[in-house]
Amino acid sequence: KEYISFHDEQWGVPVYDDKEAFAGFDPEIVAKMGDKEINEISSNKAIMLVESRIVREYGSFSSFMWGYVNHKPQINKYKYPRNVPLRTPKAEAISKDLLNQGLRFVGPVIVYSFMQAAGLTIDHLIGCFRHKECVALAERPWRHI
C-alpha cells in the first residue's frame, strides 16, 4: 500500500528542498519517533559536519545534487523495466564526491535510487500514467529554494 502510494504520488517528482531521511525511509519507524530520537539524529556531529561543508560550498544539499544535472532532470523514455539502469556514470561520480565529502553508504546504486525518487532522473516507464505527469513537472523552470 505504501509503495503504491509512494510511486503514484512522490517517486520521480522533482524535489528541490533539503530533507533528511530517517530510519531507512521506514514510515512506521519514523511515525513512532519521539523527540529524543529526532534530537539524536539532529545532533549527529558527523552528519552535521558533512552537511555544513556541503552547505558552505554549495549553499544546500539540494544545490549540490541538482548541480550534477545542471538543475534539469534527466528525462528517460524506457519502455521495459529491464532497460532501467541500477546505476549510471553520473551516479558513480556523485557517489565518489559524497564519499570524498565524508558520507558513507552512498554507493552509486543508492545514489541512483535517490536520483529517481527525488526526480533528478525521470525513470517512470513510458507506459506508466506517471511518466507524462513527472515529465511536465520536470520541464518547469528550476527554482532554488
N, CA and C atoms as a LAMMPS dump frame, in Angstrom:
ITEM: TIMESTEP
0
ITEM: NUMBER OF ATOMS
435
ITEM: BOX BOUNDS ff ff ff
-5.0000000000000000e+02 5.0000000000000000e+02
-5.0000000000000000e+02 5.0000000000000000e+02
-5.0000000000000000e+02 5.0000000000000000e+02
ITEM: ATOMS id mol type element x y z
1 1 1 N 0.831 -1.195 0
2 1 2 C 0 0 0
3 1 3 C 0.88 1.265 0
4 2 1 N 1.894 1.322 0.885
5 2 2 C 2.766 2.497 0.952
6 2 3 C 3.592 2.644 -0.313
7 3 1 N 4.063 1.499 -0.844
8 3 2 C 4.874 1.548 -2.07
9 3 3 C 4.055 2.101 -3.232
10 4 1 N 2.824 1.638 -3.369
11 4 2 C 1.958 2.113 -4.451
12 4 3 C 1.702 3.607 -4.293
13 5 1 N 1.414 4.029 -3.079
14 5 2 C 1.193 5.443 -2.815
15 5 3 C 2.443 6.263 -3.132
16 6 1 N 3.608 5.762 -2.714
17 6 2 C 4.865 6.46 -2.992
18 6 3 C 5.075 6.585 -4.496
19 7 1 N 4.884 5.498 -5.23
20 7 2 C 5.04 5.524 -6.689
21 7 3 C 4.062 6.501 -7.326
22 8 1 N 2.81 6.434 -6.915
23 8 2 C 1.756 7.205 -7.559
24 8 3 C 1.755 8.682 -7.204
25 9 1 N 2.405 9.046 -6.106
26 9 2 C 2.325 10.428 -5.658
27 9 3 C 3.67 11.142 -5.538
28 10 1 N 4.765 10.393 -5.288
29 10 2 C 6.022 11.07 -4.977
30 10 3 C 7.2 10.685 -5.861
31 11 1 N 7.347 9.413 -6.204
32 11 2 C 8.538 8.936 -6.9
33 11 3 C 8.662 9.622 -8.252
34 12 1 N 9.791 10.239 -8.486
35 12 2 C 10.037 10.903 -9.752
36 12 3 C 9.602 12.35 -9.806
37 13 1 N 8.999 12.843 -8.743
38 13 2 C 8.605 14.249 -8.697
39 13 3 C 9.83 15.053 -8.264
40 14 1 N 10.261 16.019 -9.076
41 14 2 C 11.439 16.802 -8.696
42 14 3 C 11.272 17.49 -7.347
43 15 1 N 12.252 17.253 -6.483
44 15 2 C 12.27 17.832 -5.134
45 15 3 C 13.487 18.742 -5.059
46 16 1 N 13.26 19.993 -4.673
47 16 2 C 14.341 20.968 -4.657
48 16 3 C 14.745 21.43 -3.27
49 17 1 N 14.029 20.988 -2.23
50 17 2 C 14.39 21.429 -0.887
51 17 3 C 15.12 20.311 -0.145
52 18 1 N 15.919 20.676 0.82
53 18 2 C 16.679 19.708 1.599
54 18 3 C 15.763 18.992 2.578
55 19 1 N 15.861 17.673 2.594
56 19 2 C 15.086 16.865 3.542
57 19 3 C 15.99 15.786 4.087
58 20 1 N 15.776 15.418 5.343
59 20 2 C 16.577 14.36 5.936
60 20 3 C 15.754 13.086 6.023
61 21 1 N 16.352 11.988 5.623
62 21 2 C 15.67 10.688 5.679
63 21 3 C 15.947 10.037 7.028
64 22 1 N 14.928 9.507 7.615
65 22 2 C 15.041 8.825 8.889
66 22 3 C 14.814 7.336 8.712
67 23 1 N 15.506 6.539 9.504
68 23 2 C 15.217 5.112 9.688
69 23 3 C 15.062 4.35 8.386
70 24 1 N 15.939 4.605 7.422
71 24 2 C 15.872 3.854 6.174
72 24 3 C 14.551 4.032 5.455
73 25 1 N 13.919 5.192 5.6
74 25 2 C 12.654 5.515 4.947
75 25 3 C 11.497 4.642 5.42
76 26 1 N 11.619 3.981 6.565
77 26 2 C 10.539 3.134 7.064
78 26 3 C 9.505 4.03 7.745
79 27 1 N 8.33 4.23 7.112
80 27 2 C 7.361 5.175 7.661
81 27 3 C 6.816 4.782 9.023
82 28 1 N 6.747 3.488 9.318
83 28 2 C 6.238 3.068 10.618
84 28 3 C 7.203 3.451 11.734
85 29 1 N 8.505 3.289 11.482
86 29 2 C 9.509 3.662 12.486
87 29 3 C 9.534 5.171 12.659
88 30 1 N 9.517 5.905 11.547
89 30 2 C 9.568 7.367 11.62
90 30 3 C 8.356 7.906 12.37
91 31 1 N 7.184 7.346 12.104
92 31 2 C 5.963 7.819 12.756
93 31 3 C 6.019 7.638 14.263
94 32 1 N 6.76 6.638 14.739
95 32 2 C 6.855 6.361 16.172
96 32 3 C 8 7.102 16.853
97 33 1 N 8.808 7.831 16.084
98 33 2 C 9.946 8.536 16.674
99 33 3 C 9.47 9.646 17.596
100 34 1 N 10.151 9.727 18.707
101 34 2 C 9.863 10.8 19.65
102 34 3 C 10.917 11.884 19.548
103 35 1 N 10.782 12.883 20.393
104 35 2 C 11.735 13.991 20.389
105 35 3 C 13.153 13.514 20.65
106 36 1 N 13.306 12.515 21.515
107 36 2 C 14.646 12.008 21.857
108 36 3 C 15.354 11.474 20.611
109 37 1 N 14.673 10.62 19.846
110 37 2 C 15.293 10.041 18.642
111 37 3 C 15.589 11.119 17.596
112 38 1 N 14.667 12.033 17.424
113 38 2 C 14.871 13.104 16.441
114 38 3 C 16.038 13.99 16.86
115 39 1 N 16.141 14.298 18.145
116 39 2 C 17.259 15.111 18.631
117 39 3 C 18.595 14.386 18.463
118 40 1 N 18.604 13.067 18.677
119 40 2 C 19.836 12.296 18.481
120 40 3 C 20.299 12.373 17.033
121 41 1 N 19.382 12.217 16.111
122 41 2 C 19.731 12.305 14.693
123 41 3 C 20.175 13.722 14.356
124 42 1 N 19.428 14.692 14.841
125 42 2 C 19.745 16.088 14.544
126 42 3 C 21.081 16.531 15.118
127 43 1 N 21.514 15.9 16.204
128 43 2 C 22.771 16.311 16.833
129 43 3 C 23.946 15.422 16.428
130 44 1 N 23.748 14.542 15.466
131 44 2 C 24.831 13.685 14.997
132 44 3 C 25.923 14.557 14.389
133 45 1 N 27.058 14.614 15.063
134 45 2 C 28.147 15.509 14.653
135 45 3 C 28.695 15.185 13.269
136 46 1 N 28.772 13.885 12.925
137 46 2 C 29.299 13.506 11.608
138 46 3 C 28.389 14.01 10.497
139 47 1 N 27.08 13.854 10.679
140 47 2 C 26.142 14.342 9.672
141 47 3 C 26.22 15.857 9.578
142 48 1 N 26.276 16.514 10.735
143 48 2 C 26.329 17.974 10.742
144 48 3 C 27.598 18.49 10.086
145 49 1 N 28.729 17.832 10.301
146 49 2 C 29.988 18.267 9.715
147 49 3 C 29.929 18.187 8.193
148 50 1 N 29.478 17.059 7.676
149 50 2 C 29.378 16.886 6.233
150 50 3 C 28.368 17.862 5.654
151 51 1 N 27.215 17.964 6.326
152 51 2 C 26.176 18.868 5.839
153 51 3 C 26.687 20.303 5.821
154 52 1 N 27.398 20.716 6.858
155 52 2 C 27.882 22.094 6.898
156 52 3 C 28.915 22.349 5.808
157 53 1 N 29.756 21.356 5.517
158 53 2 C 30.722 21.505 4.423
159 53 3 C 30.01 21.681 3.084
160 54 1 N 29.033 20.833 2.836
161 54 2 C 28.293 20.9 1.57
162 54 3 C 27.514 22.203 1.478
163 55 1 N 26.842 22.594 2.565
164 55 2 C 26.071 23.835 2.562
165 55 3 C 26.992 25.035 2.375
166 56 1 N 28.144 25.018 3.045
167 56 2 C 29.098 26.129 2.916
168 56 3 C 29.581 26.263 1.473
169 57 1 N 29.846 25.144 0.838
170 57 2 C 30.396 25.185 -0.515
171 57 3 C 29.33 25.358 -1.598
172 58 1 N 28.156 24.735 -1.412
173 58 2 C 27.156 24.724 -2.481
174 58 3 C 25.864 25.47 -2.139
175 59 1 N 25.708 25.898 -0.898
176 59 2 C 24.501 26.598 -0.497
177 59 3 C 23.466 25.691 0.137
178 60 1 N 23.353 24.457 -0.356
179 60 2 C 22.429 23.475 0.197
180 60 3 C 22.753 22.118 -0.422
181 61 1 N 22.261 21.067 0.21
182 61 2 C 22.442 19.729 -0.364
183 61 3 C 21.701 19.642 -1.689
184 62 1 N 20.555 20.292 -1.76
185 62 2 C 19.775 20.323 -2.993
186 62 3 C 20.598 20.922 -4.142
187 63 1 N 21.23 22.051 -3.893
188 63 2 C 22.052 22.681 -4.933
189 63 3 C 23.213 21.784 -5.333
190 64 1 N 23.797 21.112 -4.366
191 64 2 C 24.886 20.169 -4.637
192 64 3 C 24.42 19.091 -5.61
193 65 1 N 23.292 18.443 -5.275
194 65 2 C 22.787 17.349 -6.112
195 65 3 C 22.308 17.845 -7.472
196 66 1 N 21.501 18.899 -7.485
197 66 2 C 20.948 19.385 -8.744
198 66 3 C 22.026 19.954 -9.661
199 67 1 N 23.121 20.411 -9.085
200 67 2 C 24.222 20.899 -9.912
201 67 3 C 24.794 19.823 -10.814
202 68 1 N 24.707 18.59 -10.378
203 68 2 C 25.214 17.477 -11.183
204 68 3 C 24.391 17.235 -12.449
205 69 1 N 23.162 17.693 -12.453
206 69 2 C 22.313 17.519 -13.647
207 69 3 C 21.969 18.88 -14.26
208 70 1 N 22.806 19.868 -13.976
209 70 2 C 22.595 21.226 -14.481
210 70 3 C 21.202 21.758 -14.16
211 71 1 N 20.721 21.38 -12.993
212 71 2 C 19.429 21.849 -12.475
213 71 3 C 18.261 21.491 -13.389
214 72 1 N 18.425 20.419 -14.143
215 72 2 C 17.362 19.964 -15.045
216 72 3 C 17.294 18.439 -15
217 73 1 N 16.126 17.893 -14.654
218 73 2 C 16.013 16.436 -14.573
219 73 3 C 16.322 15.746 -15.9
220 74 1 N 16.942 14.603 -15.794
221 74 2 C 17.165 13.74 -16.961
222 74 3 C 15.861 13.001 -17.224
223 75 1 N 15.282 13.193 -18.385
224 75 2 C 14.017 12.535 -18.726
225 75 3 C 14.322 11.324 -19.595
226 76 1 N 14.045 10.15 -19.043
227 76 2 C 14.284 8.915 -19.779
228 76 3 C 12.972 8.391 -20.344
229 77 1 N 13.089 7.575 -21.37
230 77 2 C 11.9 7.042 -22.041
231 77 3 C 12.025 5.535 -22.17
232 78 1 N 12.141 4.889 -21.027
233 78 2 C 12.27 3.43 -21.023
234 78 3 C 10.907 2.783 -21.217
235 79 1 N 10.891 1.733 -22.027
236 79 2 C 9.654 1.006 -22.284
237 79 3 C 9.5 -0.19 -21.346
238 80 1 N 10.627 -0.807 -20.989
239 80 2 C 10.597 -2.018 -20.171
240 80 3 C 11.437 -1.837 -18.914
241 81 1 N 11.018 -2.451 -17.806
242 81 2 C 11.789 -2.336 -16.565
243 81 3 C 13.241 -2.796 -16.725
244 82 1 N 13.478 -3.77 -17.553
245 82 2 C 14.847 -4.279 -17.732
246 82 3 C 15.785 -3.228 -18.346
247 83 1 N 15.226 -2.194 -18.946
248 83 2 C 16.047 -1.138 -19.545
249 83 3 C 16.501 -0.088 -18.541
250 84 1 N 15.827 -0.021 -17.401
251 84 2 C 16.156 0.993 -16.39
252 84 3 C 17.445 0.564 -15.686
253 85 1 N 18.46 1.41 -15.717
254 85 2 C 19.726 1.028 -15.084
255 85 3 C 19.65 1.065 -13.559
256 86 1 N 20.541 0.33 -12.942
257 86 2 C 20.673 0.369 -11.486
258 86 3 C 21.623 1.477 -11.056
259 87 1 N 22.509 1.867 -11.95
260 87 2 C 23.492 2.91 -11.687
261 87 3 C 23.866 3.534 -13.022
262 88 1 N 24.392 4.722 -12.958
263 88 2 C 24.827 5.427 -14.165
264 88 3 C 26.189 6.062 -13.882
265 89 1 N 26.894 6.48 -14.923
266 89 2 C 28.158 7.189 -14.689
267 89 3 C 27.967 8.45 -13.825
268 90 1 N 26.844 9.145 -14.004
269 90 2 C 26.572 10.336 -13.189
270 90 3 C 26.411 9.941 -11.723
271 91 1 N 25.686 8.859 -11.455
272 91 2 C 25.509 8.389 -10.075
273 91 3 C 26.846 7.953 -9.483
274 92 1 N 27.694 7.372 -10.304
275 92 2 C 29.026 6.973 -9.827
276 92 3 C 29.853 8.199 -9.452
277 93 1 N 29.758 9.259 -10.249
278 93 2 C 30.501 10.491 -9.95
279 93 3 C 29.978 11.141 -8.665
280 94 1 N 28.668 11.2 -8.512
281 94 2 C 28.076 11.782 -7.3
282 94 3 C 28.468 10.954 -6.091
283 95 1 N 28.402 9.632 -6.219
284 95 2 C 28.775 8.73 -5.126
285 95 3 C 30.208 9.003 -4.684
286 96 1 N 31.086 9.099 -5.637
287 96 2 C 32.501 9.347 -5.328
288 96 3 C 32.671 10.688 -4.608
289 97 1 N 31.965 11.694 -5.071
290 97 2 C 32.052 13.009 -4.449
291 97 3 C 31.496 12.978 -3.022
292 98 1 N 30.353 12.306 -2.835
293 98 2 C 29.775 12.208 -1.492
294 98 3 C 30.705 11.463 -0.535
295 99 1 N 31.333 10.409 -1.031
296 99 2 C 32.305 9.679 -0.208
297 99 3 C 33.469 10.585 0.159
298 100 1 N 33.932 11.39 -0.797
299 100 2 C 35.027 12.331 -0.526
300 100 3 C 34.602 13.418 0.464
301 101 1 N 33.31 13.714 0.502
302 101 2 C 32.785 14.705 1.447
303 101 3 C 32.669 14.124 2.86
304 102 1 N 32.765 12.795 2.972
305 102 2 C 32.717 12.164 4.282
306 102 3 C 31.468 11.347 4.55
307 103 1 N 30.554 11.291 3.598
308 103 2 C 29.352 10.482 3.79
309 103 3 C 29.673 9.015 3.551
310 104 1 N 28.862 8.143 4.108
311 104 2 C 29.034 6.7 3.928
312 104 3 C 27.716 6.109 3.446
313 105 1 N 27.774 4.896 2.938
314 105 2 C 26.591 4.194 2.436
315 105 3 C 25.918 4.982 1.307
316 106 1 N 26.734 5.546 0.45
317 106 2 C 26.235 6.31 -0.687
318 106 3 C 26.858 5.781 -1.981
319 107 1 N 26.744 4.481 -2.159
320 107 2 C 27.24 3.869 -3.386
321 107 3 C 26.407 4.317 -4.572
322 108 1 N 26.871 4.032 -5.792
323 108 2 C 26.175 4.505 -6.992
324 108 3 C 24.755 3.966 -7.159
325 109 1 N 24.469 2.779 -6.655
326 109 2 C 23.098 2.258 -6.752
327 109 3 C 22.173 3.039 -5.826
328 110 1 N 22.644 3.316 -4.618
329 110 2 C 21.848 4.112 -3.679
330 110 3 C 21.667 5.528 -4.213
331 111 1 N 22.726 6.101 -4.742
332 111 2 C 22.638 7.456 -5.289
333 111 3 C 21.649 7.497 -6.449
334 112 1 N 21.709 6.491 -7.324
335 112 2 C 20.787 6.494 -8.462
336 112 3 C 19.34 6.322 -7.985
337 113 1 N 19.135 5.495 -6.977
338 113 2 C 17.792 5.345 -6.414
339 113 3 C 17.297 6.675 -5.858
340 114 1 N 18.182 7.403 -5.196
341 114 2 C 17.822 8.733 -4.7
342 114 3 C 17.475 9.666 -5.854
343 115 1 N 18.288 9.613 -6.914
344 115 2 C 18.037 10.462 -8.075
345 115 3 C 16.666 10.174 -8.68
346 116 1 N 16.29 8.906 -8.716
347 116 2 C 14.972 8.532 -9.231
348 116 3 C 13.864 9.041 -8.304
349 117 1 N 14.026 8.814 -7.014
350 117 2 C 12.992 9.198 -6.053
351 117 3 C 12.808 10.709 -6
352 118 1 N 13.905 11.465 -6.065
353 118 2 C 13.851 12.919 -5.938
354 118 3 C 13.645 13.623 -7.27
355 119 1 N 13.448 12.868 -8.335
356 119 2 C 13.132 13.469 -9.627
357 119 3 C 14.302 14.076 -10.366
358 120 1 N 15.538 13.746 -9.977
359 120 2 C 16.684 14.209 -10.747
360 120 3 C 16.772 13.448 -12.067
361 121 1 N 16.187 12.275 -12.071
362 121 2 C 16.043 11.491 -13.289
363 121 3 C 14.623 10.928 -13.292
364 122 1 N 13.965 11.016 -14.422
365 122 2 C 12.589 10.521 -14.535
366 122 3 C 12.666 9.141 -15.175
367 123 1 N 12.408 8.117 -14.379
368 123 2 C 12.508 6.739 -14.856
369 123 3 C 11.18 5.991 -14.846
370 124 1 N 10.073 6.716 -14.742
371 124 2 C 8.792 6.04 -14.934
372 124 3 C 8.795 5.504 -16.364
373 125 1 N 8.308 4.31 -16.554
374 125 2 C 8.228 3.744 -17.896
375 125 3 C 7.268 4.582 -18.74
376 126 1 N 7.495 4.623 -20.042
377 126 2 C 6.653 5.471 -20.889
378 126 3 C 5.187 5.034 -20.869
379 127 1 N 4.934 3.786 -20.535
380 127 2 C 3.562 3.301 -20.43
381 127 3 C 2.91 3.584 -19.094
382 128 1 N 3.672 4.11 -18.145
383 128 2 C 3.156 4.413 -16.805
384 128 3 C 2.41 5.75 -16.85
385 129 1 N 1.269 5.8 -16.186
386 129 2 C 0.488 7.034 -16.171
387 129 3 C 1.247 8.198 -15.551
388 130 1 N 2.243 7.924 -14.719
389 130 2 C 3.003 8.995 -14.055
390 130 3 C 4.089 9.585 -14.951
391 131 1 N 4.461 8.901 -16.033
392 131 2 C 5.55 9.393 -16.883
393 131 3 C 5.258 10.809 -17.373
394 132 1 N 4.135 11.025 -18.004
395 132 2 C 3.815 12.353 -18.557
396 132 3 C 3.686 13.397 -17.456
397 133 1 N 3.096 13.018 -16.328
398 133 2 C 2.934 13.956 -15.22
399 133 3 C 4.289 14.407 -14.685
400 134 1 N 5.208 13.445 -14.481
401 134 2 C 6.527 13.784 -13.943
402 134 3 C 7.36 14.546 -14.962
403 135 1 N 7.206 14.226 -16.24
404 135 2 C 7.913 14.975 -17.284
405 135 3 C 7.437 16.429 -17.272
406 136 1 N 6.133 16.637 -17.156
407 136 2 C 5.599 18.006 -17.106
408 136 3 C 6.167 18.765 -15.908
409 137 1 N 6.264 18.099 -14.766
410 137 2 C 6.854 18.738 -13.587
411 137 3 C 8.339 19.019 -13.807
412 138 1 N 9.012 18.096 -14.465
413 138 2 C 10.45 18.24 -14.703
414 138 3 C 10.761 19.367 -15.676
415 139 1 N 9.835 19.661 -16.549
416 139 2 C 10.083 20.692 -17.56
417 139 3 C 9.79 22.098 -17.064
418 140 1 N 9.27 22.203 -15.848
419 140 2 C 9.074 23.535 -15.265
420 140 3 C 10.431 24.166 -14.982
421 141 1 N 10.519 25.477 -14.963
422 141 2 C 11.795 26.127 -14.619
423 141 3 C 12.226 25.77 -13.206
424 142 1 N 13.515 25.57 -13.028
425 142 2 C 14.066 25.232 -11.713
426 142 3 C 14.102 26.483 -10.868
427 143 1 N 13.634 26.329 -9.625
428 143 2 C 13.645 27.456 -8.691
429 143 3 C 14.417 27.024 -7.441
430 144 1 N 15.504 27.688 -7.186
431 144 2 C 16.282 27.372 -5.986
432 144 3 C 15.528 27.843 -4.759
433 145 1 N 15.464 26.965 -3.77
434 145 2 C 14.772 27.311 -2.519
435 145 3 C 15.803 27.605 -1.464
